[in-house]
Structure formats: structure tokens, C-alpha cells
Amino acid sequence: MTEPGLVVVDKPAGVTSHDVVARVRRLAGTRKVGHAGTLDPMATGVLVLGVDRATRLLGHLMLTEKGYDATIRLGAATSTDDAEGDVLSQASAEQVEALTPEEIRSALASFVGEIDQVPTAVSAVKVDGKRAYQRVRDGEQVQLEPRRVTIHELTVHDVVGPEVRVSVRCSSGTYIRAIARDLGERLGVGGHLTSLRRTAVGAFDLDAARTLDELTDDFAVLPIADAARATFAVADLDDAEARDVRVGRPLQRQLAGLTALFAPDGAFLALYEPRGDLARPVAVFV
């Protein structure tokens, strides 16, 4: 069986994140594979998977910053806020042509910072224990509550006709489709996403990602210790501290935040965080 670690996949379009997990399970020879945040079937790019014990890192990876490249098409609102949904409303070509690049750039700039964003109705957000997208598929009307998210950076690359190409750096939980929807509403013409490529999840970007075909030829796993060092603050322990951490005891140590702790031999032991005057375990991996 493959050693515990992370697999960074460059997901192709037209497959679900679950399809990718199933493929990696076969390649890794274990059913214990999970992912750090899904990508829509339409979307491509970075999908971080955990194998074996490293699946326990994924919940913490999901909280990290993400990067995306996207194309927004103005002039129509859809039921899914992307090109795969039914058109709900459509502006005239004259209305869209009347918009200037400056108006579009100004409207997008207003999304930067902390904002309250209503997730797209076909998101994985749970409503009374059931995923919102499943409720939509079952014909239900879904109204989600706004959530506080942070858009750290939004770069407009070009505006060509009704299409706007952007790059976004944002907090976990941000929906790029919702930005397209809200931009269209703000400009009064409707809008939806036509392409989405995730370029980074935390420290892992497209340079670290491999296609499924490449992984089939050479199944590359980032060892759990290397993954922890790449993702979290790091503290190296002495032998006595390492013994305490192996059984989850608190430490008399000052930590700045969530920290990966390593034994003197370099083995990754645990994630700890400061609580009161002590460092206490979040997850122990040995």
C-alpha cells in the first residue's frame, strides 16, 4: 500500500471530485482517500487528496487560502450560476454592449475585502442535513444565508465583449460562481461562470499538481511529513516533548497558531495549537 501523504491532482473538466477520488483509491491501493474541498465537474485544476493517515490533515487544509482563474460571461443569469444551468434571465445585446470596461472593473473591485456572500444554490452547503445541490436537483427552492468570506485579491486580466477574465485569491468557502452572479446583478445584465480553474490550495499550486494520466504512470505522493512542513508553522521537539506529544499531553510551549510538531528524527507527530498558557493537541498522527 502507498505511504501516507498528499496527492495533488490537476483535475480535468467533465469529471466529479468523487471520480478523481475513486481513481486515486485504485492507484493507491486503499479506500482511505479523501479530498480537501470539491471542484465542480466543469472546473479544472488543483484538487488536494489525502491518502491513509494524511486524510486527517484535509480538514485543516480546507481552511486555507485558495486561488482561481475564471471567465465570467455577462448578459445572462442561470440556475446554477454557471454555463451548465438553465437561463433564468437574459439582457439584450445592446445592454451588455453599453457597459464599459471601467464600469465592469469598478464593480469587481467592490468585491475585494471581507464581504457577505450568498453561496450558489447548487453548492455543497447543507440545509437541514441535505446538500443544497441535491435539494435543487429534487426540484426544491433553496434560499441560503449569506456567509462572511474574504476576497484577498481580484485581478481583471481583460474584458472582451461580454466575457471577463479574472484571477481571484480568496478565503475558503468563497464561491467564484457567486461572484459572477453578483457581478451580473450589480451591472443589471445578469452573469454566470463559463470556466473555472483552481490554481492553488494553500501552499499547493499547479506546479505541484499532476494529471490523472501522469499519476497512472508514476503515482507521486508527497509524504505526510513534507506535506505538514509545507502547510503549517513548524516546531521541532526534544525527546521528552516528543514522548509527551505521542500520547497527546499538553506542552509548556508558546505557539503562534496551529503548528506541526516534529520528533528529533524528523517524524511528523501532531498538530498543536495554543490554548491558554499551554500548547494542546488538535490531532495526533502517531
Phi, psi and omega in degrees: 000148180295146179292155179297141178170191180251146173240122181257111186257141168266094186293133175278165175286154173089001176234153178275163174298326178296323176300318180295317178301316181299319180294317181291326175303316179295317181293324183277342182073030178209149175276349184275077178225133177222172182234155180261072179095127184282163168237141177299155177306322179295329189280155176236173171111203194292120174232115184266123180247147174250140179245130177059231185301334183292347175300334181286347175281339193295321179300328179279326176294328182297341182273359186273170180293149179230156178235146182218149162249137185213155172240125179254134175249122179271150176118349179207137172259141181237165183292338181248001183064015173220182188288349183272353183269172175283143179287125180265325179205153183218133176271162177284158178300325181295320178298317181290317181295335181287342179287135177265153175305326180295319178298317182294315179296320180295318179296319179293324179299333182289347179275347184286136182112196176279126181224159171265116185242130174277119179301153176298146185297335180260036177274175178271008177300136181273136175239110183052045174082001182235136181300140181301319182297327179290323177295320178296316179298329180277006175088011181274153171274129184242127175238110183264151178280148177295151178234148179279121177229168180235123171264105183288322183205138176223110183254127176267117181277314176197159175235111182236106183061230181276359186257137182234121178262129184224160166238140184229134170243122192212169176284160173301146180092356178277136178254116180292326175300324179291327175297316179299315179300312184290327175297314179299320178295317182296326181271352176078019182234355186080156179196154177207167182270136176249341174207149179212127177229119177279124185261344181197145167232106184059234183278354187257119183239188183297333178296331180271349187274150177232143176289164178297324177295318178296320179292328177296321180285323183212099186282095185268121178244130174279115183306149186302324180294317179293322178297318180295318180294326181285338191255323189240164167300153188235141171226130177263133187257160169273178186298318181295316179296319180298320178298318179295318183293326180300334179249013172077022178283149175293157181241147171276075183218144175266118177245146181279339183177201179300125191225137174274128182253137185234141176288164178303333179275004177093359180288137176281125185255314191193166166253127178237159176220157178286132173219112187067226181268001185241163169261128185235155186288140169259317177203133177252132189251011179234000000 
